[in-house]
């Protein structure tokens, strides 16, 4: 194995996947620590929503620059520095008492995390045969989601046992170690890239002014609330308050979204092939997502087992994003596919900030003024339903963008 030509690529690929899973833990940590953060900094849900959304702003803003740098600069330096930025953000997040610095730390964590899947994709396409690439990327996606699963209930147990400050310090140390190991072993030979930076900028401008790309980006972004708005942050608090589950039960139930996502990509791709339309399949996932939220908002009682099954189904539906990338690839030239997907992913992730800001402000606006013995705001089940209703509403609107694309394409061919 030591003499295998794949020894080093497998090592680098494994390191990149470790960070891909690791960044999911940091991404979900705000949802677990919602009450502690709000109490520590004496902020309301509106401010907390802004904090949560800064991760997605950082992630979205770094996608295209990091993608360009990975192609043109040293892989190990770009990747190591990004992981180090995540470590710095993690230490700053836990150590500062200044709210503005907490916002910056969250943004920095998101920006550094933006390298995660980009580095995995780069390694896969550079070293491995084309016939193995879909399988390896699928494995990477599944491995990354194990980080999301670990970032829910297991992390809550660690927070409760060791304290969230000590746990975050350990997470920061892990990132530093990953950064150092990547710097030592992450050197790869890269082929020179043709074209200047100005050519890339022109290509980006061409993509973001393409009406079809805008429709896909905005419509897909409107549908992302179920994952980035609900599962990533507000789901735990929702099940705790609306269905009176314990912290661990709420966390475990919400984590089933990520279990579902492990299977969702292949399932939705297969179904899209059966009905011969990725756009129609996306519309169906949006419709079913809306139905799930209607059930969650209107049923009087729900066991943890039933809730876990519903969340598993929601996780499958959240993989509509795989189909979004398929639709994107089908409407651009093959030479622009990677950049087009990066632009779409950038737009989708930016909607995470949109949802958290809207939801947080909805909570603050609809709060009835009740507080607990520590002075923390108490939000009623009705407040949760009102505040989170933006998710199915936007999803319902967004799904019609893909039906419009189907109609537009059929009209063009007739």
C-alpha atoms as one frame of an Amber mdcrd trajectory, in Angstrom:
protein
   0.000   0.000   0.000   2.892   2.315   0.760   4.234   1.948  -2.784   0.843
   2.408  -4.423   0.546   5.470  -6.685  -2.718   6.204  -4.887  -1.199   6.277
  -1.372  -0.691  10.036  -1.215  -3.912  10.938  -3.084  -5.904   8.742  -0.705
  -4.235  10.429   2.279  -4.978  13.930   0.968  -8.515  12.909  -0.029  -9.070
  11.522   3.486  -7.790  14.716   5.108 -10.073  16.822   2.913 -13.022  14.610
   3.838 -12.215  14.906   7.527 -12.434  18.668   7.238 -15.625  18.368   5.173
 -17.224  16.449   8.055 -15.644  18.739  10.660 -17.098  21.936   9.193 -20.610
  20.482   9.467 -20.082  20.246  13.229 -19.248  23.950  13.421 -22.112  24.809
  11.072 -24.677  23.154  13.364 -23.171  24.264  16.668 -25.114  27.536  16.804
 -28.419  25.666  16.861 -27.314  23.572  19.832 -25.992  26.611  21.710 -28.861
  28.978  20.928 -29.957  29.516  24.529 -26.403  29.820  25.888 -25.396  32.362
  23.240 -28.527  34.464  23.699 -28.063  34.432  27.471 -24.314  35.190  27.378
 -24.662  38.203  25.090 -28.173  39.246  26.189 -29.505  39.274  22.623 -32.906
  38.438  21.181 -33.785  36.006  18.397 -33.358  38.693  15.750 -29.711  39.212
  16.698 -29.152  35.484  17.068 -30.597  34.904  13.598 -28.132  37.434  12.237
 -25.278  35.606  13.972 -26.347  32.257  12.552 -26.660  33.739   9.086 -23.102
  35.098   9.088 -21.782  31.567   8.591 -23.657  31.324   5.296 -22.531  34.785
   4.222 -18.923  33.775   4.814 -19.377  30.456   3.045 -21.130  31.989   0.046
 -18.684  34.859  -0.368 -15.670  32.518  -0.340 -16.898  29.947  -2.862 -15.853
  31.603  -6.101 -12.579  33.189  -4.849 -11.468  29.902  -3.272 -12.387  27.993
  -6.411 -10.232  30.321  -8.499  -7.341  30.130  -6.028  -7.457  26.322  -5.920
  -7.004  26.240  -9.683  -4.220  28.832  -9.854  -2.307  28.728  -6.557  -0.791
  26.035  -4.356  -3.450  23.544  -3.259  -1.871  22.878   0.121  -1.420  26.571
   0.958  -4.962  27.573  -0.028  -6.477  24.593   1.791  -4.293  24.874   4.895
  -4.878  28.606   5.259  -8.636  28.127   4.888  -8.663  25.447   7.585  -6.516
  27.704   9.781  -9.016  30.539   9.266 -11.711  28.200  10.551  -9.597  27.419
  13.618  -9.019  31.119  14.319 -12.741  31.784  13.941 -13.530  28.947  16.347
 -11.169  30.214  19.061 -12.396  33.781  18.604 -16.022  32.657  18.762 -15.561
  31.053  22.156 -13.169  33.574  23.738 -14.567  37.005  22.904 -17.134  38.944
  24.901 -17.724  41.404  22.063 -20.809  40.775  19.933 -19.293  42.254  16.777
 -16.282  39.965  17.116 -18.617  36.990  17.539 -20.268  37.951  14.254 -16.865
  38.207  12.589 -15.818  34.844  14.049 -18.929  33.172  12.670 -18.280  34.760
   9.264 -14.661  33.567   9.375 -15.737  30.016  10.216 -18.073  30.044   7.225
 -15.465  31.517   4.883 -12.872  28.926   5.879 -15.410  26.120   5.613 -15.997
  27.077   1.993 -12.856  25.159   1.029 -14.231  21.842   2.329 -16.043  20.303
  -0.623 -14.019  22.322  -3.145 -10.836  20.607  -1.956 -12.492  17.192  -2.034
 -13.663  17.769  -5.604 -10.224  19.063  -6.636  -8.413  16.008  -5.265 -10.955
  13.617  -6.774 -10.737  15.130 -10.248  -6.942  15.483 -10.149  -5.896  12.000
  -9.058  -8.645   9.473  -9.666  -9.982   7.917 -12.855 -13.103   9.530 -14.238
 -15.133   6.335 -13.825 -14.509   6.399 -10.052 -15.188  10.094  -9.517 -19.006
   9.939  -9.044 -18.606   7.147  -6.485 -15.867   8.997  -4.606 -17.807  12.272
  -4.562 -20.848  10.361  -3.320 -18.764   8.798  -0.557 -17.434  12.229   0.351
 -20.941  13.636   0.574 -22.039  10.760   2.814 -18.934  11.099   4.983 -19.521
  14.817   5.308 -23.056  14.205   6.485 -21.758  11.949   9.259 -20.212  15.140
  10.582 -23.667  16.719  10.518 -25.083  13.746  12.433 -22.234  13.931  14.960
 -22.775  17.676  15.177 -26.239  17.126  16.654 -26.830  14.742  19.567 -23.202
  13.635  20.245 -22.033  17.246  20.311 -24.844  18.215  22.654 -23.715  15.444
  25.011 -20.135  16.735  24.847 -21.305  20.309  25.448 -23.309  19.204  28.475
 -20.490  17.075  29.914 -17.374  19.162  29.215 -18.893  22.608  28.688 -19.212
  24.234  25.312 -16.152  26.440  25.841 -13.813  23.468  26.387 -15.413  21.561
  23.522 -14.927  24.488  21.158 -11.288  24.813  22.193 -10.835  21.149  21.305
 -12.530  21.739  17.942 -10.194  24.647  17.278  -7.194  22.462  18.117  -8.432
  19.774  15.713  -8.586  22.369  12.921  -5.021  23.513  13.647  -3.784  19.914
  13.460  -5.648  19.332  10.181  -4.197  22.539   8.779  -0.650  21.533   9.729
  -0.976  18.000   8.342  -2.440  19.342   5.096   0.449  21.802   4.801   2.967
  18.971   5.220   1.367  16.313   3.031  -0.951  18.283   0.751   1.443  19.166
  -2.054   0.093  18.168  -5.474   1.247  18.759  -9.016  -1.113  21.129 -10.823
  -1.400  21.740 -14.535  -1.153  25.395 -15.591  -4.537  27.030 -16.156  -5.175
  28.738 -19.460  -6.775  32.171 -19.460  -6.355  35.173 -17.190  -8.254  36.243
 -14.084 -10.071  38.821 -16.204 -11.384  35.980 -18.375 -12.743  34.273 -15.269
 -14.387  37.499 -14.103 -16.015  37.914 -17.508 -17.295  34.332 -17.311 -18.760
  34.987 -13.856 -20.491  38.158 -15.053 -21.858  36.253 -18.035 -23.269  33.570
 -15.737 -24.842  35.883 -13.146 -26.549  37.865 -15.912 -27.903  34.701 -17.533
 -31.693  34.694 -16.870 -31.798  30.899 -16.548 -28.971  30.883 -14.001 -30.741
  33.606 -12.016 -33.995  31.635 -12.036 -32.221  28.471 -10.875 -30.215  30.308
  -8.199 -33.134  32.269  -6.757 -35.666  29.429  -7.007 -33.248  26.917  -5.506
 -32.327  29.400  -2.786 -35.971  29.939  -1.846 -36.299  26.184  -1.340 -33.220
  25.819   0.865 -34.927  26.947   4.080 -35.869  23.406   5.107 -32.187  22.535
   5.433 -30.331  25.767   6.165 -33.154  27.424   8.103 -34.871  24.558   9.923
 -32.523  21.573  10.226 -29.307  23.564  10.664 -30.573  25.866  13.403 -34.195
  26.179  14.489 -35.335  22.544  14.356 -34.026  21.588  17.797 -35.764  24.519
  19.494 -38.945  23.849  17.480 -39.354  20.249  18.659 -38.415  21.208  22.200
 -40.971  24.002  22.457 -43.818  22.831  20.210 -43.760  19.113  21.055 -42.187
  19.319  24.539 -39.268  17.043  23.694 -36.076  17.064  25.728 -32.894  18.649
  24.403 -31.444  15.263  23.444 -34.695  14.077  21.844 -35.002  17.274  19.815
 -31.403  17.034  18.678 -31.705  13.352  17.765 -34.927  13.908  15.821 -33.457
  16.815  13.857 -30.329  14.807  13.007 -32.489  12.398  10.985 -32.626  15.060
   8.281 -28.955  14.330   7.622 -29.510  10.571   7.725 -32.129  11.060   5.020
 -29.747  13.151   2.960 -27.302  10.225   2.852 -29.849   8.400   0.689 -31.632
  11.315  -0.954 -29.231  12.023  -3.810 -29.441   8.605  -5.501 -33.173   8.263
  -4.765 -34.117  11.606  -6.314 -31.755  11.092  -9.254 -33.392   7.714  -9.935
 -36.894   9.174  -9.717 -35.936  12.100 -11.957 -34.770   9.546 -14.500 -38.060
   7.672 -14.267 -40.183  10.771 -14.944 -37.511  12.117 -17.339 -37.449  15.604
 -15.865 -35.153  16.983 -13.168 -37.182  20.213 -13.086 -40.432  18.346 -12.434
 -38.744  16.242  -9.752 -37.546  19.412  -8.010 -41.118  20.743  -8.126 -42.378
  17.511  -6.529 -39.766  17.694  -3.751 -40.818  21.279  -3.062 -44.482  20.312
  -2.892 -43.776  17.417  -0.509 -41.593  19.684   1.642 -44.471  22.145   1.990
 -46.784  19.275   2.990 -44.327  18.146   5.680 -44.256  21.616   7.227 -48.044
  21.874   7.093 -48.144  18.628   9.088 -45.522  19.827  11.585 -47.322  23.129
  12.114 -50.808  21.710  12.574 -50.623  18.319  14.275 -51.337  18.420  18.018
 -48.963  15.707  19.219 -45.998  13.929  17.722 -43.836  11.166  19.161 -40.090
  11.303  18.731 -40.230   8.207  16.512 -42.834   9.736  14.205 -40.907  12.998
  14.106 -37.688  11.151  13.224 -39.417   9.411  10.298 -40.754  12.742   9.052
 -37.308  14.320   9.352 -35.742  11.402   7.484 -38.185  12.000   4.625 -37.436
  15.724   4.754 -33.733  14.911   4.450 -34.362  12.941   1.268 -36.285  15.899
  -0.153 -33.489  18.324   0.795 -31.276  16.556  -1.741 -33.150  18.379  -4.493
 -29.964  20.463  -4.641 -28.252  17.572  -6.442 -30.877  17.934  -9.171 -30.380
  21.709  -9.195 -26.732  21.155 -10.113 -27.846  18.706 -12.814 -30.198  21.311
 -14.288 -27.434  23.914 -14.122 -24.985  21.680 -15.975 -27.552  21.058 -18.709
 -27.968  24.729 -19.666 -24.340  25.879 -19.826 -21.361  24.902 -21.941 -19.299
  22.022 -20.560 -16.310  24.336 -20.080 -18.391  26.529 -17.748 -20.058  23.769
 -15.718 -17.768  23.987 -12.671 -17.976  27.759 -12.456 -21.746  27.730 -13.018
 -22.258  25.248 -10.177 -20.032  27.401  -7.929 -22.184  30.447  -8.739 -25.393
  28.510  -7.994 -23.951  27.142  -4.748 -22.903  30.665  -3.773 -26.457  31.919
  -4.339 -28.002  28.978  -2.466 -25.764  29.412   0.580 -26.433  33.150   0.718
 -30.102  32.338   1.254 -29.091  30.783   4.582 -28.482  34.306   5.868 -31.783
  35.434   4.352 -33.772  32.760   6.181 -32.059  33.179   9.547 -32.508  36.947
   9.458 -36.200  36.712   8.551 -36.911  33.963  11.080 -35.054  35.758  13.874
 -36.890  39.014  13.203 -40.209  37.156  13.077 -39.524  35.773  16.548 -38.673
  39.221  17.933 -41.664  40.891  16.265 -44.180  38.299  17.478 -42.805  37.868
  21.020 -45.447  38.353  23.711 -42.999  39.725  26.299 -42.796  36.674  28.566
 -39.448  35.842  30.204 -38.144  33.043  32.434 -36.586  33.408  35.882 -33.240
  34.330  34.277 -34.788  37.043  32.157 -34.559  35.095  28.898 -37.364  35.511
  26.388 -39.910  32.690  26.205 -41.281  31.998  22.739 -44.629  30.245  22.460
 -45.414  27.350  20.076 -47.533  29.795  18.074 -44.508  32.071  17.756 -42.444
  29.192  16.384 -45.089  28.345  13.792 -45.457  31.981  12.763 -41.705  32.586
  12.574 -40.858  29.402  10.672 -43.774  29.677   8.239 -41.478  31.641   5.913
 -39.796  28.306   5.055 -42.765  26.548   3.383 -44.000  29.839   1.880 -40.675
  30.462   0.131 -40.405  26.812  -0.856 -43.859  26.962  -2.457 -42.850  30.040
  -4.449 -39.423  28.698  -5.400 -40.629  25.393  -6.816 -42.546  27.169  -9.576
 -39.292  28.569 -10.951 -38.369  25.083 -12.123 -41.786  24.510 -13.662 -41.282
  27.786 -15.524 -37.934  26.497 -16.827 -39.629  23.318 -18.054 -42.333  25.338
 -19.818 -39.719  27.674 -21.282 -37.626  24.793 -22.631 -40.625  23.036 -24.147
 -41.769  26.266 -25.760 -38.298  26.702 -27.256 -38.325  23.196 -28.787 -41.812
  23.505 -30.318
